[in-house]
Structures are given as C-alpha cells and as structure tokens.
Amino acid sequence: MAYVLPMRILVCPDKFAGTLTASDAALAICEGWSRFTSNSELQVIPISDGGEGFLDSVRVALQLKSRYVDVTSDSGNSFSTEYAFKDTTCYIEVAKVVGINNTVFSNPDPTIRSSFAVGELIRDAIKNGFKRTIIGLGGTNVSDGGAGLLAALGAVAFDSQDRECDYLKNGNRDLTKISRIDISQASSLLAGISIEILTDVENPLLGARGAAKVFAPQKGADELEVEFIEESLTHLASVLGKRQDGKTAAVALGAGAAGGIGFALIHLGATRSSGVMRVMEILRIPNIISKSDLVITGEGKFDWQSLDGKAVTGLAKTAMSFGVPTIVLAGQVEIGRREWQSIGVASAFSLEEFCGLESALSQPKESLALLAERVARTWNR
C-alpha cells in the first residue's frame, strides 16, 4: 500500500468582521478540517491587512512589548489604549484607537467623530524616543481626513477672521469654516521621525472612490451626511494644499484609508505600503507558502473590496506566484468565479450558502468549522 504524504496547508485567514477574530477563524478552520482527516500538516498564521488585528498578527513574531496610554475620545472622555514596540520602532493599530467596534466612539453622528486620539498616541511614541512608527490603517469609525490627528500633533487652524480656532478637533463639523492651517509645529515634531502607513485599501481621499463616498456609509452616514463629509474633506485638502515637495497627498494611494487619516499622514511625509504585503513580509509568509500544498484564507465578506489591497488578494496572488492553490472560506461571497480566479483563488465557499446567514452570525465558529470539514472532503489529498 502506497504511503500518502500529508498535505502541507497554510491556514491564514483575516478577521470575520463583527463575528470572529483572525485567530478564532483560524482555529475553527483547523478544527473542522481535522475532523475529516488527520493526514494534513496545518500551519496556522492569522493575518491582517493593516486594519483590525494588525498588532495581534505581528506581536508574537516580532516579540513586541506593549505601552498603554490614556487618550481622548471625540466626546472629551479619557480612555486607555495601546501601541506595541521593540527597540526604537513602535507599532500602532488605528482600529484599536478609533475602531468601528470601539464603544467609546459610539456617537450616532458620524460627522463629529475625530481622529485626535490617534495623534495623541503618535505624540506619546515620539515623546518616549521612538524614531520609527509603523501604523496599520483600517477599520475606523471616523471620516475627518485626519484633521483631529493633525491638531494633536500641533497643527493650528484659523477661521475666516484669521483667529486661532479648534475646528480641527470637531470631526467634519467645522472643517469648511477653516481659512488656513499652520502645520509647522507638527512638521517640527516629526522631524527625524520615520512614519510608514500600512493601508488595507488604495483609495484616494476624494471622489467616487474616496473616503466619504465609499466608506462613510459603512460608518453610519446617510446620503446627506456623505455629501457633507465629502465637502468638508475637499475643503480640508484645499486649505492644506500641496506638500513641500509639490505633491498632492489627496490623490496618493491609500489617502482615503481610515477615514482619510492616510491623507493627513501622507501630507506630513509618511510613506505608504500595502498592509497585507508588509505583514506577509514581517511574518515570512511567502517562504512558508513556497513550501505548502494549499493555502486556506478567509474573511467576513469576499466582495469587490477584497480585490483592492485586502489580505485575501495579497495571499492568493503570492500563492499563485508559487503555483500553490488558494481557497477562500467567507461569511458571504459576492463576486463571481471570473473575478476570484483573476487573483489566484481556486475556489470560494460561503457560510451564508452553506448554513444560512442566521446560523453563520449566531454560531460563527461552529459554522466555519463545519464548512471547513466539508471543504476538506474535496480538497484533502
């Protein structure tokens, strides 16, 4: 009887937003797969594209320590959050500060939520001697174009009478009242500091693919609020103008990430990288994929946004370059075979179709495990 070598499988899902962390999803997939067969070598590496779960995905690999800091919510209340660090480099996950699931930022009006707390965290890191800052952008509940962040770093706004004002701190509400912004203090603070932003999208700040039109509705903005946010961001970009090098930050890849926080940081000189590609580099995932027979990934909703810089796409394209098939297990699959095959995905499976949306939401771990068990019957060697 011939001996069948075990399949080497990399289990590398992103979060299932609102139901499962990337770690929980990975464990559920492994549990389900193992129910069908023991003839597989499963290597588990939860991944992030720079959004929610970024710190957890790199913390162990880089042996990071944590620092907890009190920052300010958009209602003026203080709350504690963290960044991680090693040597002179710190790592910030914006979703931990102004995340869409952060109950501190639960104000029903999406136009007054501020990114001020993110700026406070960066300022604390600089104060404590960190010369390099890597920031994961994504999964935020703000759409202020990073105006609050600018204020926390020392930028000063002036009204139509050229009087100093606090309009940068109030979300989108007062941005159109600003006549000019002095960022000299912020620039001085960041002198000698390297900032790299890892974005989960490549969207610009403005327009049909911008922070307001695409992402503000996901944060609770209605049609009129979306238009107001777009107007306020357009004004903010106009007042800030071009960078010192003559480039316009508003049109840069990733400027629309995290409600436009990407724009503010790029305007201040930050460099931008693909979140998933950078995380894969940190975790040495390409090397692991090259030695695997199959990659299993997943996320809550596999849709057209997944094709634009998300974790699933980065993994599938990398696996395709090594000739390794990728399968996707998702809560919902909203794109067709032609689209997913174009990025290297061999098959995509939907929890909604397999067990119904109600079960997928009420029992996400068991539902995902059952789906993985079923898929193993087809894909196991």
C-alpha positions as CSV (number, residue, x, y, z in Angstrom):
1,M,0.0,0.0,0.0
2,A,1.5,3.3,-1.1
3,Y,2.2,5.9,1.6
4,V,0.4,9.2,1.0
5,L,2.4,12.2,2.1
6,P,0.5,14.6,4.4
7,M,-0.7,17.8,2.8
8,R,1.1,20.9,4.0
9,I,-1.6,23.5,4.5
10,L,-1.2,27.1,5.5
11,V,-4.3,28.3,7.3
12,C,-4.1,32.1,7.1
13,P,-7.5,33.9,7.5
14,D,-8.2,37.5,8.2
15,K,-10.9,38.6,10.7
16,F,-14.6,37.9,10.0
17,A,-15.6,41.4,10.9
18,G,-18.1,41.6,13.8
19,T,-18.1,37.8,14.5
20,L,-14.6,36.2,14.6
21,T,-11.0,37.4,15.1
22,A,-8.5,36.1,12.7
23,S,-7.1,33.8,15.4
24,D,-10.6,32.4,16.2
25,A,-11.3,31.9,12.5
26,A,-8.0,30.0,12.0
27,L,-8.7,27.7,14.9
28,A,-12.2,27.0,13.7
29,I,-10.9,26.1,10.2
30,C,-8.3,23.8,11.7
31,E,-10.8,22.1,13.9
32,G,-13.2,21.4,11.0
33,W,-10.5,20.3,8.6
34,S,-9.1,17.9,11.2
35,R,-12.5,16.3,11.8
36,F,-12.3,14.8,8.3
37,T,-8.6,13.9,8.1
38,S,-5.5,13.7,10.2
39,N,-3.3,13.4,7.1
40,S,-2.6,17.1,6.9
41,E,0.1,19.4,8.4
42,L,-1.7,22.5,9.3
43,Q,0.3,25.7,10.0
44,V,-1.7,28.5,11.5
45,I,-0.8,32.2,10.9
46,P,-3.7,34.6,11.4
47,I,-3.1,37.7,9.2
48,S,-4.1,41.3,9.0
49,D,-4.1,43.8,6.1
50,G,-3.3,46.6,8.4
51,G,-6.8,47.0,9.8
52,E,-8.3,45.3,12.9
53,G,-6.0,42.6,14.2
54,F,-2.7,44.2,12.9
55,L,-0.9,44.2,16.3
56,D,-2.0,40.7,17.1
57,S,-0.8,39.4,13.8
58,V,2.8,40.7,14.3
59,R,3.2,40.8,18.1
60,V,4.5,37.3,18.6
61,A,6.7,37.2,15.5
62,L,8.4,40.4,16.4
63,Q,8.4,39.8,20.2
64,L,6.8,43.2,20.8
65,K,6.1,44.8,24.2
66,S,3.0,47.0,24.9
67,R,2.7,50.5,26.2
68,Y,-0.7,51.7,27.4
69,V,-1.6,55.4,27.0
70,D,-4.6,57.5,28.0
71,V,-6.1,59.3,25.0
72,T,-9.2,61.4,24.3
73,S,-12.4,60.4,22.7
74,D,-14.5,62.7,20.5
75,S,-16.7,63.3,23.5
76,G,-13.8,64.5,25.5
77,N,-13.6,61.5,27.8
78,S,-10.3,59.8,28.5
79,F,-9.7,56.1,27.7
80,S,-6.8,53.7,27.7
81,T,-5.4,52.2,24.5
82,E,-2.0,50.7,23.5
83,Y,0.7,50.6,21.0
84,A,3.5,48.0,20.7
85,F,7.2,48.5,20.4
86,K,10.6,47.0,20.1
87,D,13.9,48.9,20.2
88,T,13.3,52.3,18.6
89,T,10.3,51.2,16.5
90,C,6.7,51.4,17.6
91,Y,3.6,49.8,16.0
92,I,0.1,51.4,16.1
93,E,-3.1,49.8,15.1
94,V,-5.6,52.6,14.4
95,A,-8.6,50.3,14.8
96,K,-7.6,49.9,18.5
97,V,-7.9,53.6,18.9
98,V,-10.8,54.8,16.8
99,G,-12.1,51.4,15.6
100,I,-15.5,50.9,14.2
101,N,-16.2,48.5,17.1
102,N,-14.8,50.8,19.8
103,T,-17.8,51.7,22.0
104,V,-16.0,54.9,23.1
105,F,-16.7,56.2,19.6
106,S,-20.4,55.3,19.6
107,N,-21.7,58.8,18.9
108,P,-24.6,58.3,16.3
109,D,-23.5,61.4,14.4
110,P,-20.7,60.2,12.0
111,T,-19.7,63.8,11.2
112,I,-18.3,64.7,14.6
113,R,-16.1,61.7,15.3
114,S,-12.4,62.7,15.5
115,S,-9.0,61.1,14.9
116,F,-7.5,63.2,17.7
117,A,-6.7,60.2,19.8
118,V,-4.5,58.7,17.1
119,G,-2.4,61.8,17.0
120,E,-2.1,61.7,20.8
121,L,-0.7,58.1,20.5
122,I,1.8,59.1,17.9
123,R,2.9,62.1,20.0
124,D,3.4,59.8,23.0
125,A,5.6,57.5,20.9
126,I,7.7,60.4,19.8
127,K,8.0,61.7,23.4
128,N,9.2,58.3,24.5
129,G,12.0,58.2,22.0
130,F,10.7,56.0,19.2
131,K,12.2,57.1,15.9
132,R,10.3,54.9,13.6
133,T,6.5,54.4,13.7
134,I,4.6,51.8,11.6
135,I,0.8,52.4,11.6
136,G,-1.8,49.9,10.5
137,L,-4.7,51.9,9.0
138,G,-8.2,50.4,8.5
139,G,-11.5,49.6,10.3
140,T,-12.0,53.1,11.8
141,N,-15.2,54.9,12.8
142,V,-14.0,58.3,11.7
143,S,-14.1,60.3,8.4
144,D,-12.4,63.5,9.3
145,G,-9.4,63.2,6.9
146,G,-7.0,63.1,9.9
147,A,-7.9,66.6,11.0
148,G,-8.0,65.6,14.6
149,L,-4.7,63.8,14.3
150,L,-3.1,67.0,12.8
151,A,-4.4,69.0,15.8
152,A,-3.0,66.5,18.3
153,L,0.4,66.8,16.6
154,G,0.4,70.6,16.9
155,A,-1.3,71.9,13.7
156,V,-3.2,75.1,14.2
157,A,-6.3,76.2,12.3
158,F,-7.5,79.7,11.7
159,D,-11.0,81.0,10.9
160,S,-12.1,83.5,8.3
161,Q,-11.1,86.3,10.6
162,D,-7.6,84.7,10.9
163,R,-8.3,83.9,14.5
164,E,-6.9,80.6,16.0
165,C,-9.7,78.1,16.4
166,D,-10.4,74.5,17.5
167,Y,-12.1,73.4,14.3
168,L,-9.7,70.6,13.5
169,K,-10.8,68.7,16.6
170,N,-14.5,68.5,15.8
171,G,-14.6,65.8,13.2
172,N,-16.0,67.1,9.9
173,R,-18.4,69.5,11.5
174,D,-16.4,72.7,11.3
175,L,-13.8,71.9,8.6
176,T,-15.4,74.2,6.0
177,K,-15.0,77.1,8.4
178,I,-11.2,76.9,8.3
179,S,-9.4,79.5,6.2
180,R,-5.8,78.3,6.7
181,I,-3.8,75.7,8.7
182,D,-0.3,76.1,10.1
183,I,1.3,72.6,10.3
184,S,4.8,73.9,11.2
185,Q,4.6,72.6,14.8
186,A,3.5,69.2,13.6
187,S,6.3,69.1,11.0
188,S,8.9,70.1,13.6
189,L,7.6,67.4,15.9
190,L,8.0,64.8,13.2
191,A,11.5,65.9,12.1
192,G,13.8,62.9,12.1
193,I,10.8,60.6,12.6
194,S,10.1,57.9,10.0
195,I,6.4,57.0,9.6
196,E,5.2,54.1,7.4
197,I,1.5,53.6,7.0
198,L,0.1,50.2,6.1
199,T,-3.2,50.5,4.3
200,D,-5.9,47.9,3.6
201,V,-7.1,49.9,0.6
202,E,-5.6,52.1,-2.2
203,N,-8.5,54.6,-2.4
204,P,-7.7,58.3,-2.7
205,L,-9.2,60.9,-0.3
206,L,-11.9,62.4,-2.6
207,G,-14.3,61.4,-5.3
208,A,-16.3,58.3,-6.2
209,R,-13.6,56.0,-4.7
210,G,-12.8,58.3,-1.8
211,A,-13.2,58.1,2.0
212,A,-16.7,59.7,2.0
213,K,-18.4,58.0,-0.9
214,V,-17.1,54.5,-0.3
215,F,-16.5,54.2,3.4
216,A,-18.7,56.7,5.3
217,P,-21.9,54.8,4.6
218,Q,-20.3,51.8,6.4
219,K,-19.8,54.0,9.4
220,G,-23.5,55.0,9.6
221,A,-23.5,58.1,7.4
222,D,-26.7,58.7,5.3
223,E,-26.7,60.2,1.9
224,L,-26.8,63.9,3.1
225,E,-24.0,63.2,5.6
226,V,-21.9,61.5,2.9
227,E,-22.2,64.7,0.8
228,F,-21.3,66.9,3.8
229,I,-18.3,64.7,4.7
230,E,-17.1,64.9,1.0
231,E,-17.5,68.7,1.1
232,S,-15.5,69.0,4.3
233,L,-12.7,66.7,3.1
234,T,-12.5,68.6,-0.2
235,H,-12.1,71.9,1.8
236,L,-9.5,70.4,4.1
237,A,-7.4,69.2,1.2
238,S,-7.7,72.6,-0.5
239,V,-6.7,74.5,2.6
240,L,-3.7,72.2,3.3
241,G,-2.6,72.4,-0.4
242,K,0.4,70.6,-1.7
243,R,3.2,69.1,0.3
244,Q,6.6,70.8,0.4
245,D,7.8,68.6,-2.4
246,G,4.9,69.8,-4.6
247,K,2.9,66.5,-4.4
248,T,-0.8,66.4,-3.6
249,A,-1.5,64.0,-0.8
250,A,-5.2,63.7,-1.6
251,V,-4.6,61.7,-4.7
252,A,-2.0,59.3,-3.3
253,L,-2.7,55.6,-3.0
254,G,-4.2,55.0,0.4
255,A,-5.1,58.6,1.2
256,G,-8.7,57.6,1.8
257,A,-7.7,54.8,4.2
258,A,-9.0,55.0,7.8
259,G,-11.4,57.8,7.0
260,G,-8.7,59.9,5.4
261,I,-6.1,59.5,8.2
262,G,-3.9,58.2,5.4
263,F,-4.2,61.6,3.7
264,A,-3.1,63.5,6.8
265,L,-0.1,61.3,7.4
266,I,1.0,61.3,3.8
267,H,0.7,65.1,3.8
268,L,3.1,65.1,6.7
269,G,5.6,62.9,4.8
270,A,4.7,59.4,5.7
271,T,5.4,56.6,3.2
272,R,2.7,54.1,2.3
273,S,2.8,50.3,1.9
274,S,0.3,47.6,1.2
275,G,-0.8,46.4,4.6
276,V,-1.1,42.8,3.7
277,M,2.1,42.6,1.7
278,R,4.1,44.3,4.5
279,V,2.5,42.0,7.2
280,M,3.3,38.9,5.0
281,E,6.9,40.2,4.8
282,I,7.2,40.6,8.5
283,L,5.7,37.1,9.1
284,R,7.8,35.5,6.3
285,I,4.7,34.1,4.7
286,P,6.0,33.9,1.1
287,N,8.6,31.5,2.2
288,I,6.0,29.4,4.0
289,I,3.7,29.4,1.0
290,S,6.5,28.2,-1.2
291,K,6.7,25.0,0.9
292,S,2.9,24.5,1.1
293,D,0.5,22.4,-1.0
294,L,-2.6,24.6,-0.2
295,V,-3.4,28.0,1.3
296,I,-6.7,28.5,3.1
297,T,-7.8,32.0,3.9
298,G,-11.0,33.8,4.6
299,E,-12.8,36.9,5.7
300,G,-16.3,38.0,6.6
301,K,-17.3,39.3,3.2
302,F,-15.5,38.3,0.0
303,D,-16.5,41.1,-2.4
304,W,-15.2,43.6,-4.8
305,Q,-13.4,45.5,-2.0
306,S,-11.4,42.3,-1.3
307,L,-9.8,42.7,-4.7
308,D,-8.4,46.1,-3.7
309,G,-5.5,45.6,-1.4
310,K,-7.1,43.2,1.1
311,A,-5.5,40.2,2.8
312,V,-7.2,37.6,0.7
313,T,-5.9,39.1,-2.5
314,G,-2.3,39.5,-1.2
315,L,-2.2,35.9,-0.1
316,A,-3.8,34.5,-3.3
317,K,-1.5,36.4,-5.6
318,T,1.6,35.4,-3.7
319,A,0.4,31.7,-3.6
320,M,-0.3,31.9,-7.4
321,S,3.3,33.0,-8.0
322,F,4.5,29.8,-6.4
323,G,1.8,27.7,-8.2
324,V,0.0,26.9,-4.9
325,P,-3.8,27.0,-4.9
326,T,-5.7,29.2,-2.5
327,I,-9.3,28.6,-1.3
328,V,-11.4,31.2,0.5
329,L,-13.9,30.5,3.2
330,A,-16.1,33.6,3.8
331,G,-19.2,34.6,5.5
332,Q,-20.6,35.8,2.2
333,V,-19.2,35.6,-1.3
334,E,-20.4,38.4,-3.5
335,I,-18.1,38.2,-6.5
336,G,-18.0,35.6,-9.3
337,R,-15.6,32.9,-10.3
338,R,-14.0,35.1,-13.1
339,E,-13.1,37.8,-10.5
340,W,-11.7,35.5,-7.9
341,Q,-9.8,33.3,-10.4
342,S,-8.1,36.5,-11.7
343,I,-6.3,36.9,-8.3
344,G,-5.4,33.2,-8.0
345,V,-8.3,31.9,-5.9
346,A,-9.1,28.3,-6.9
347,S,-12.4,28.1,-5.0
348,A,-14.5,30.2,-2.7
349,F,-17.1,28.9,-0.2
350,S,-19.9,30.9,1.5
351,L,-21.1,30.3,5.1
352,E,-24.3,32.0,4.1
353,E,-25.0,29.5,1.4
354,F,-23.7,26.5,3.4
355,C,-25.6,27.0,6.7
356,G,-27.7,30.2,6.3
357,L,-26.8,33.7,7.4
358,E,-28.6,33.4,10.8
359,S,-26.5,30.4,11.8
360,A,-23.3,32.0,10.5
361,L,-23.9,35.0,12.7
362,S,-25.2,33.2,15.8
363,Q,-22.7,30.3,15.8
364,P,-19.8,31.6,13.7
365,K,-17.0,29.3,15.0
366,E,-19.0,26.1,14.7
367,S,-20.4,27.1,11.3
368,L,-17.0,27.8,9.9
369,A,-15.6,24.5,11.3
370,L,-18.5,22.6,9.6
371,L,-17.7,24.4,6.3
372,A,-14.0,23.6,6.6
373,E,-14.9,19.9,7.3
374,R,-17.0,19.8,4.1
375,V,-14.3,21.5,2.0
376,A,-11.7,19.1,3.3
377,R,-13.7,16.2,1.7
378,T,-13.0,17.9,-1.7
379,W,-9.5,19.4,-1.2
380,N,-7.7,16.9,1.0
381,R,-5.3,14.7,-0.9
